[in-house]
C-alpha cells in the first residue's frame, strides 16, 4: 500500500524522478504517515469494538496504552485515540458502564473521602491524547502516552473490561506493512500528503496549491463517510448532516420552498 500512496502523491506533486527529485521518498513517506494519523482521528474509521483491559484491585485510573489492541503487524493498528464505550462480561452477555464527563465524575464520585469499592458502574475519560506508541506519533512513548480514563467504584476485584475504541494505524515503512485504514478513506491519504509536501515549499503559488489539495482531501473524506453510512436511518450515524440544520438556519428546503 505504501508504494501506491507514494506513486499517487508523486503524481499529484508532479514530482520528477532522480536526479531532479523535489521531494525525497523519505519525506513523502513521512507526509503519508502524518496524513494517515490525521485521517484516523478525523474520520474515526479505525474501530475495535471489544479491545480488552484488565482492571487492578483498588486502582481507579488507567492508561490507553494498557488496552490490548492486538499486534500491529497483524491488524495494522498501533494505538488508541479515544474510548467510545466500556463493558464487562456478565453471564452470556455484557454489562454497559455509564459514561460521564470528567467534571461530573470529579464532583459526584471523586469527591468522596471514603469511597466504597465495588463492581465498575461508570467511567470518564480524563487524560487527553492517545496511547502514544509507535513511530507515527512522531516521538513514540513519553508525553504522547497521555490518554487515560477513570473507573467508579474503585474495583473490588480484577475485572476484564472490553473497550470500543477509535484507533490510529501503525506507520508504513514497507509495502508489505498492513494498512488499517479502510477503503474508501485510503483515497484521501495522498491529497493530505501532497498538502503537507506543498506547505514545505513556502512559495505563494505552492501554498495555494496546498490549500487546493486540502480541499480535495476534505471532499474525499466526506465521500468516504457518505459511502460507509447506510441510507436507511442514516441520521443515526455520526458525521452525517443534521436533517434539521436548514430549519435551524432558517433556510428554504426543497423545490417547493417559498423564496
C-alpha positions as CSV (number, residue, x, y, z in Angstrom):
1,X,0.0,0.0,0.0
2,X,2.9,2.4,0.7
3,X,4.1,2.1,-2.9
4,X,0.6,3.0,-4.1
5,X,0.5,6.0,-1.8
6,X,3.9,7.2,-2.9
7,X,3.1,6.9,-6.6
8,X,-0.2,8.8,-6.3
9,X,1.3,11.5,-4.1
10,X,4.3,11.9,-6.6
11,X,1.9,12.3,-9.5
12,X,-0.2,14.9,-7.6
13,X,3.0,16.9,-6.9
14,X,4.4,16.3,-10.4
15,X,7.5,15.1,-8.7
16,X,10.2,14.3,-11.3
17,X,12.4,11.3,-10.9
18,X,16.1,11.5,-9.8
19,X,18.4,13.3,-10.1
20,X,16.0,16.3,-10.0
21,X,13.6,15.0,-7.4
22,X,11.8,17.7,-5.5
23,X,10.6,15.5,-2.6
24,X,12.5,12.5,-1.4
25,X,10.9,9.2,-0.8
26,X,11.6,9.5,2.9
27,X,9.9,12.9,3.1
28,X,6.9,11.7,1.2
29,X,6.6,8.6,3.5
30,X,6.6,11.0,6.5
31,X,3.8,13.1,4.9
32,X,1.8,10.0,4.1
33,X,2.0,8.6,7.6
34,X,1.1,12.0,9.0
35,X,-1.9,12.1,6.7
36,X,-2.9,8.6,7.9
37,X,-2.8,9.6,11.5
38,X,-4.8,12.8,10.9
39,X,-7.3,10.9,8.8
40,X,-7.8,8.2,11.5
41,X,-8.6,10.9,14.1
42,X,-10.9,12.9,11.9
43,X,-12.8,10.1,10.2
44,X,-12.7,7.8,13.3
45,X,-12.6,5.0,10.7
46,X,-10.4,2.5,12.6
47,X,-12.5,0.9,15.3
48,X,-12.0,-2.0,17.7
49,X,-15.3,-3.0,19.5
50,X,-14.0,-5.4,22.1
51,X,-10.5,-4.4,23.0
52,X,-9.8,-5.9,26.5
53,X,-8.1,-4.3,29.5
54,X,-7.7,-5.9,33.0
55,X,-8.7,-3.7,36.0
56,X,-6.5,-3.8,39.0
57,X,-7.8,-4.3,42.5
58,X,-8.0,-0.8,44.2
59,X,-6.9,1.1,41.1
60,X,-9.1,3.8,39.6
61,X,-7.1,5.4,36.8
62,X,-5.9,3.5,33.6
63,X,-3.8,4.4,30.6
64,X,-5.0,3.9,27.0
65,X,-1.7,2.2,26.4
66,X,-2.9,-0.7,28.8
67,X,-5.7,-1.6,26.3
68,X,-4.9,-4.7,24.3
69,X,-5.4,-3.8,20.7
70,X,-3.6,-6.8,19.2
71,X,-0.4,-6.9,17.1
72,X,0.3,-4.0,14.6
73,X,1.9,-6.4,12.1
74,X,-1.3,-8.4,12.0
75,X,-4.1,-5.8,12.1
76,X,-2.1,-2.6,11.3
77,X,-3.4,-0.9,14.5
78,X,-0.8,0.9,16.6
79,X,-2.7,2.7,19.4
80,X,-5.9,4.2,20.8
81,X,-7.1,7.8,20.2
82,X,-10.2,7.7,22.4
83,X,-12.7,5.3,24.1
84,X,-16.3,5.1,22.9
85,X,-17.8,2.6,25.3
86,X,-16.8,0.3,28.2
87,X,-18.4,-3.0,29.1
88,X,-17.6,-6.1,31.1
89,X,-18.8,-9.7,30.7
90,X,-21.7,-10.9,32.8
91,X,-23.0,-14.4,32.2
92,X,-23.5,-14.9,28.5
93,X,-23.6,-11.1,27.7
94,X,-22.1,-7.8,28.7
95,X,-22.9,-5.1,31.2
96,X,-22.6,-1.5,30.0
97,X,-20.7,1.1,32.0
98,X,-22.3,4.6,32.2
99,X,-20.1,7.3,30.6
100,X,-19.8,10.6,32.4
101,X,-17.9,13.9,31.7
102,X,-14.8,14.4,33.7
103,X,-16.1,17.4,35.8
104,X,-19.3,15.5,36.6
105,X,-17.2,12.4,37.6
106,X,-15.0,14.6,39.7
107,X,-17.9,16.3,41.6
108,X,-20.0,13.3,42.3
109,X,-17.7,10.3,42.5
110,X,-14.1,11.5,43.2
111,X,-15.4,14.0,45.7
112,X,-15.7,11.3,48.4
113,X,-13.2,10.8,51.3
114,X,-14.4,7.3,52.0
115,X,-15.1,5.6,48.6
116,X,-16.7,2.2,48.7
117,X,-15.1,-0.4,46.4
118,X,-17.3,-2.4,44.1
119,X,-18.0,-3.6,40.6
120,X,-17.5,-1.0,37.9
121,X,-20.6,1.1,37.1
122,X,-19.4,4.3,35.4
123,X,-16.3,5.8,33.7
124,X,-14.9,9.1,32.4
125,X,-12.1,9.9,30.0
126,X,-9.7,12.2,31.7
127,X,-6.2,12.5,30.1
128,X,-6.4,13.9,26.6
129,X,-4.3,12.2,24.0
130,X,-3.5,8.8,22.6
131,X,-1.7,5.6,23.6
132,X,1.4,7.4,22.4
133,X,3.1,4.3,21.0
134,X,4.6,3.8,17.5
135,X,6.6,6.0,15.2
136,X,3.5,7.5,13.6
137,X,3.1,9.7,16.6
138,X,6.5,11.3,15.9
139,X,8.1,10.7,19.3
140,X,6.9,7.3,20.4
141,X,6.4,6.9,24.1
142,X,6.7,9.6,26.8
143,X,4.4,12.6,27.0
144,X,2.4,11.4,24.0
145,X,1.1,8.5,26.1
146,X,-1.3,10.8,27.9
147,X,-4.7,9.2,27.3
148,X,-6.4,8.0,30.5
149,X,-9.8,7.1,31.9
150,X,-11.2,6.7,35.4
151,X,-13.5,3.9,36.8
152,X,-16.0,4.1,39.6
153,X,-16.4,2.5,42.1
154,X,-12.8,1.6,42.8
155,X,-12.6,-2.1,41.7
156,X,-13.1,-4.6,44.5
157,X,-11.7,-7.4,42.3
158,X,-9.9,-7.9,39.0
159,X,-12.4,-7.2,36.2
160,X,-11.9,-7.6,32.5
161,X,-13.3,-4.7,30.6
162,X,-14.0,-4.6,26.9
163,X,-13.5,-1.2,25.2
164,X,-15.0,0.1,22.0
165,X,-12.1,2.3,20.8
166,X,-11.1,4.6,18.0
167,X,-7.5,3.8,16.9
168,X,-4.7,5.1,14.8
169,X,-2.6,3.0,12.4
170,X,1.0,1.8,12.5
171,X,3.4,3.8,10.4
172,X,4.0,2.3,7.0
173,X,7.7,1.7,6.3
174,X,7.4,-1.0,3.7
175,X,4.9,-2.0,1.0
176,X,4.2,-5.2,2.9
177,X,3.0,-3.4,6.1
178,X,-0.7,-3.9,6.9
179,X,-2.9,-0.9,6.2
180,X,-5.6,-0.5,8.9
181,X,-7.4,2.5,7.2
182,X,-10.4,1.1,5.4
183,X,-11.3,1.8,1.8
184,X,-12.6,4.4,0.7
185,X,-10.8,6.6,3.2
186,X,-7.5,5.4,1.7
187,X,-8.2,7.5,-1.4
188,X,-8.0,10.7,0.7
189,X,-4.4,10.0,2.0
190,X,-2.4,11.2,-1.0
191,X,-4.1,14.5,-1.1
192,X,-3.3,15.3,2.5
193,X,0.3,14.1,2.0
194,X,0.6,16.4,-1.1
195,X,-0.8,19.2,1.0
196,X,1.9,18.7,3.6
197,X,4.6,18.5,0.9
198,X,3.5,21.7,-0.8
199,X,3.5,23.6,2.5
200,X,7.2,22.9,2.8
201,X,7.8,24.9,-0.5
202,X,6.8,28.2,1.2
203,X,6.0,30.0,-2.0
204,X,2.7,31.7,-2.7
205,X,1.9,29.6,-5.7
206,X,2.7,26.3,-4.0
207,X,0.8,27.4,-0.8
208,X,-2.2,28.0,-3.0
209,X,-1.9,24.5,-4.4
210,X,-1.6,23.1,-0.9
211,X,-5.0,24.7,0.0
212,X,-6.5,23.2,-3.1
213,X,-5.3,19.7,-2.2
214,X,-6.6,20.1,1.4
215,X,-10.0,20.9,-0.1
216,X,-9.8,17.7,-2.2
217,X,-8.8,15.7,0.9
218,X,-11.8,17.0,2.8
219,X,-14.0,16.1,-0.2
220,X,-12.7,12.5,-0.3
221,X,-13.1,12.1,3.5
222,X,-16.8,13.2,3.2
223,X,-17.4,11.0,0.2
224,X,-16.0,8.0,2.2
225,X,-18.2,8.8,5.1
226,X,-21.2,9.0,2.8
227,X,-20.4,5.7,1.2
228,X,-19.9,4.0,4.6
229,X,-23.2,5.3,6.1
230,X,-26.4,3.4,5.1
231,X,-29.2,5.3,3.5
232,X,-31.8,3.8,5.9
233,X,-31.8,5.8,9.2
234,X,-28.5,7.4,8.1
235,X,-29.0,10.3,10.6
236,X,-28.5,7.8,13.4
237,X,-24.8,7.7,12.4
238,X,-22.1,10.1,13.3
239,X,-20.7,12.7,10.9
240,X,-23.9,12.7,8.9
241,X,-25.5,16.1,8.2
242,X,-28.1,17.2,10.7
243,X,-31.6,16.8,9.0
244,X,-32.9,19.8,10.9
245,X,-30.0,22.1,10.0
246,X,-31.9,24.0,7.3
247,X,-34.8,24.7,9.7
248,X,-32.3,25.9,12.4
249,X,-30.7,28.3,10.0
250,X,-34.0,29.5,8.5
251,X,-33.1,28.3,5.0
252,X,-35.7,27.2,2.4
253,X,-36.0,23.5,1.8
254,X,-36.7,21.7,-1.5
255,X,-38.0,22.9,-4.8
256,X,-41.4,24.0,-3.4
257,X,-39.9,26.1,-0.7
258,X,-41.1,29.7,-0.6
259,X,-38.4,32.1,-1.9
